[in-house]
Structures are given as structure tokens and as C-alpha cells.
Amino acid sequence: MTESSAHHLRAGGISLVLDCEGDRLPRVLHWGPDLGELGAEDLAHLRLAAAQGPRAAGPDRPVPLALLAEQSAGWMGTPGLTGHRAGADFSTAFTVTGIRRNASTEAAVAETLTITAADRDAALELGLEVQMLVSGLVRMRAAVTNTGPGIFDLHSLDLNLPVPLEADEILDLTGWWGHERIQQRHAFTHGTHLRESRRARELDAAVVMAAGRHGFSWRSGELRAMHVGWSGNTRTYAERMNHAVGMLAGGELLLAGEIRLGASETYQGPWIYYSHGDGLDESAARVHDYLRARPQHPRTARPVQLNVWEAVYFDHDLATLKRLADIAASLGVERYVLDDGWFGSRRDDSSGLGDWVVSPDVWPDGLGPIIDHVHDLGMEFGLWFEPEMVNPDSDLARAHPEWILAARPDRWPPEARHQQVLNLTIPEAYAHVRDQMLAILRTYRIEYLKWDFNRDLIEAGTQSTGQASIHEQTLAAYRLMDELIAAQPGLEIESCSSGGGRIDLGILDRCVRIWASDVTDPLERQRIEAGTSLLLPPEMIGSHVASPISHQTGRTTTIDFRAGTAFFSHMGIEWDLTGASEDELARLGEWIAAHQEHRDLLHTGTVVHGDHPDDAFWLHGVVAKDHREAIYAFASVHSSRHTTPGQVRLPGLEPDRRYRVTQLLTDTAGRARRGSSTAWWDDGLTLTGRALGAVGLQMPNVSPEQQVVLHVTTT
Ligand code: GLA
């Protein structure tokens, strides 16, 4: 095997070896732990090791699975590219026309392999980019060009990486409003486990699909995982055929007729991310490290923010909003976000969406009085928009009903939250919303946008053509964000979609934060944020301290549990502080100060989770990259069958270092109940990372819906 007939990409402890011999699309000889330096003979023998002989009732000369699966190469499962040209060219047979390998100038990218291929009979060209990212994450994307004269009707363009037979269990995510990122597991058997997202939102999407050895956990068990970095419709699937070959595959989900390529037109698919790990923490850390290495990743301290939504909802009253700002500033809050209700006729959710003009009814002197007040208090100001949406009861929808995304002019999609989607693929509609937003951004000093997106895109077509438009709509939304950021340098955008409905790496190319869920109950948040951490690092996850009685669940929790939960993420408050007691405010101030003191560690360290055997308890934390410090939370999420939690292991520490373990902010309520004892939590203890990881330490007997936070420092 010559050097150019195989490519070995290596970074972050991961190898991807691609067999490029001959002119068929590249095949994966290995994706997983780093194989070290490989010579020509090693590569040739790896290829030999992977070669299958003839199999029962199969092709006489089997061709290994390529990055884009093709029937013409003997793949009997889902083909990578489907489509047709007036009923013909239903199956492709690409031959490689060029391979280029480049070191990267981007800090996050180690190497790029660019492969071009053509199917001259079908008159298609394929462009594949395969990148090894510095963190060991692999990402790939594909583009297809119609080189023929007529229309090529593209149905799907999926890429895959193979997974070994050892991977016999699949973990993916699902959920619903307020219950985002529920983890579910299935056996990985023969057949296809397909998760489609057909509403351009991710409340119930796979988001992350992992395949590994049965029982793989946070800390152990080899697994491979993938994510489609796209905010429109997606396909994510695990497929295994009866000849023992399996894969994780996916791409954009295209609706019928959505991509009809004319002569020389190209469809560009989204980046698909692939991670490998010994345990979910390691796989997630590769994604976090990649995100943190990108130039647009937020590098300034994440400002503690107050969002007024749960404090006032649509009831905008300047005096109350100023009082909230005063209290927030006195607690150390650094950013104030005015949520829904400031514009048009938007006094509730039934009207006004789409009219991005300050309401003279509620803001007779404009937003200046609140914005100036917030700035005078030393805080940044943020403002809520939902730019892609419109209430039918709005000036905009009345003036331009043809700007609503709909399959037909006379059949709009069923309303959801009394709203429809504005068709941003219509240049005039796009320009209208952009200019209204820019007018606000140029009139006022606004540092931050909360960008909401509160309904599913269903039957989302362009009325004049009847063509499905989710692909183009998604690109237009990206373009709008990019334009606003370019026009207002330094502007930060938060991605919200009925809570955590839009958290993919496509939107996060331009957003610095996601609102993980509308549910601010800390008990629910413990689980939601754990699932979200499979993709996102804590500094991108918005987490707010809400009122003692949760507005969503009715559950009552202590200030320590609420604040100690938000403490780990991009911390904020969403609570009518004018009704809070002096004690609650004082304690909240202490948590904010603690967050500000430790956020550098929390927002740059490695996220870890415990595999504690009693599921009544939940341990997670962040360990500094240099292993000199860590912070853990140990929470009780429901009643245990044991009278004590037992000894709990602290993961991620350096074995030979000695660490001092203390409580970060003593859980005063819990302490009174537990009484004093000889246990370590009164005065702390000192042990090696090895002992803390292998033996663990007895935890205070926290009751359900309480937690202790541990601070671990090098002695
Ligand atoms: C959505 C968001 C909330 C809030 C409301 C405002 O539900 O998820 O955080 O902004 O919209 O209408």
C-alpha cells in the first residue's frame, strides 16, 4: 500500500485510518483509539485485516463500507445518497477524482482531507471533507453538484462512520418541553434505529446518538457517538447489517422536492460530528474541547444574568423592572435581560409577534429609561426577540400574509402558540425583519439578544411555489444572525426554543449560550443539564435560580439547591426578587459571589459525572485542566433505600496528587438536621486523587432535593 492510498489522521488520542486505494470512495479501516505511527506495511495489513471473504448469498467480491454508503459497492442498508433525475440515476457509483490533505490554520482543526469524486453516468460530483479536530473529534460533510443538464432531485445525503460489533447498545436523547435531553437506551441489533427530526426543532430529537458496549456509563465503556450540526430537519441512525458491519450515520432530512439541483447547482450538507470515548464523559469532553478551541467561543467571564420573564411575564412596568434591576445589581448580577412583551401589541402571546417596534403603550418613553438604568447600575442589557416568527394577529401578517411559511396560500399550518413562521427565504421578508432589528440595535445600547423560536416548522413551504423550504429557511436564519453580529460587533446571542429546542452545533457557530429548558425547578434541571452536557460545556448552558415554588412543577426547593444547581452553568436568576426575603437574597448573593470566584474553573475545566450505584444520588463536577482544583455537587434526586449514601468516588482527579476536600458553601439547613459528628464534612479531609477516585468518601445524608457542593484543592 502506498502512502497516498491510505490516510492516517491522528489527534487527541484518536486515529482515523482511511483506505483510499483504487478509485472507490474512502473506506474506514479504523476509527478509535490512536494506533501510533503506522508504516506502509501496517496500513496494508490493516486493510488485509478488514477484508471480508465472500459471504453467504452476498456479493462475490465484497467492497468494504465507504464514508458514503452505496449499493453499487455492495451495501445493502440505507444508501448514502438517494435521489433521481426524472426517474433515472437512482443509484450512484462514485469514483474518486482527487484527494487533498492539508494541515489546518484553524486552531480547532488538526487536518483536513478533501475528497472529490464523480459519477459521470449520473452526472453528479461529490465533495467530501473529513476533518480531524485537535480534540480527537472527527467531523465530515458532503456536497453534491449536478453536472448534467436537467434537474437532479436529491432526497438524502448521509455520511457514516462504522462502529464495531462490540457496540451492542445505543444511547440517544429524546424529550419534550420542560423535559429536554432524556436519555434512552436500546439494543443495537440488526436493522436501523432511525431518529428523524421533522420539525426543525430538537426538543425530541436524538441530538446525540452513541453506540457502545452494553452498560457503558459516564466513566467507562468504549463508545462512539455522533451529532448532526444542523438546526433544520435531521436524520440520525444506527444501522447494522447481517454481515456484522454497523455504522452511525446521518445528515439533513430533506422533504420531498426540497432540493432540486439545476445544472451546476450544489447542495451542501451539514457538518456531522463523531466522538469516541471510554465513557460518556470522555466522548463529551472532545466536543467541549472542540467548542472551546473555536475563535467565536466566549472567552470573557460569563456575566451572571437576570432574566425578567418569570418575574413579570408580559406585565411590563418600568418602576417594577427598575426595582428588579436595583436588587439584581446589589447581588452582583452583571447582565439584565428584558424578555417578551416590549414590542407591538404583544401584551400576551396571542398577538404582535413580528412587529419589532417598541410599544408606546407600555414603553411611552421608549426602552431608554430601563436600558440607561441598567447601564448606570453597571450591568449589560439584553433584549428578547423571536425573529423567525409572527402572530397572524400582527401588523406584519396582516400586511404580508404571503410571507408566512405554508404549503399553500389557502392552507396555513396549524397554529402553535398562536403563531406562524415568517418565510425568511423571501428577500423582502428577510430585509424587513433585519432592518427592524437593526433599528432597535442602533437606537439603543444592547449587548445581548435572547433569540427565541417557539414553534415547530411543519408544512413549511413557500406559498408562491409550493416548495418545501426548511433547508433555505435554516440558512436564512443563520445568515440573519451572522449579519446582526457583523453589524454589531461584540453582540452575544442566546439560542432559545421553548427552552432547549435548538442546541445543535450549527446554531452554536453563532450563539454563545442556550436556554436549556423553560423548567427552572432545580431537580428537573439536574437531569436536563446532565443530558445537555453530552454536547455542551457548562459555560454555554443557561441555568437560572427561580422562585422557591417552581412555576412549572409546583415543587418547593431550598435556595441552596436552586442556586447550587445554577452555580455550575452560565448562572442567572429568573425570579421576582422584589418578593424574596432578606435571608434568601443574602444567600443568593453568596452563591453569586462563589460562582464569580470559581467560574473560571467551572467554565474551562473538564466535566465529570459519577457512576454512583444508588440512583437516588447524583454526582457531577468540573475538574481543572491542570488537575489542581475541582468542584463537585452531590445531590439527592429521590428517596434512597439506604440510610446513608455510602462512600462516593470523586472522578477525574490526578492519582498522585494530594487534595483537600471541603464543603464550598456549607449547607446550613442540612447541617442542622444532621447534627455534628466526626465525619469529614465539618473540617474537611486530605487524600490522594487515587484514594478519592477508588475509595471515595462518605457523603452527608442529604434528603431528596438537596445537595452539597465540594471544593477540592491541591494541598
Ligand atoms: C419561550 C421561552 C421563555 C420565554 C417565553 C417568552 O417560552 O422559552 O424563556 O422567553 O418564550 O414568551
Residues whose N, C-alpha, C, O or C-beta is under 5 A from the ligand:
A	BS01	GLA	W309 D339 D340 C496 S497 S498 G499 D518
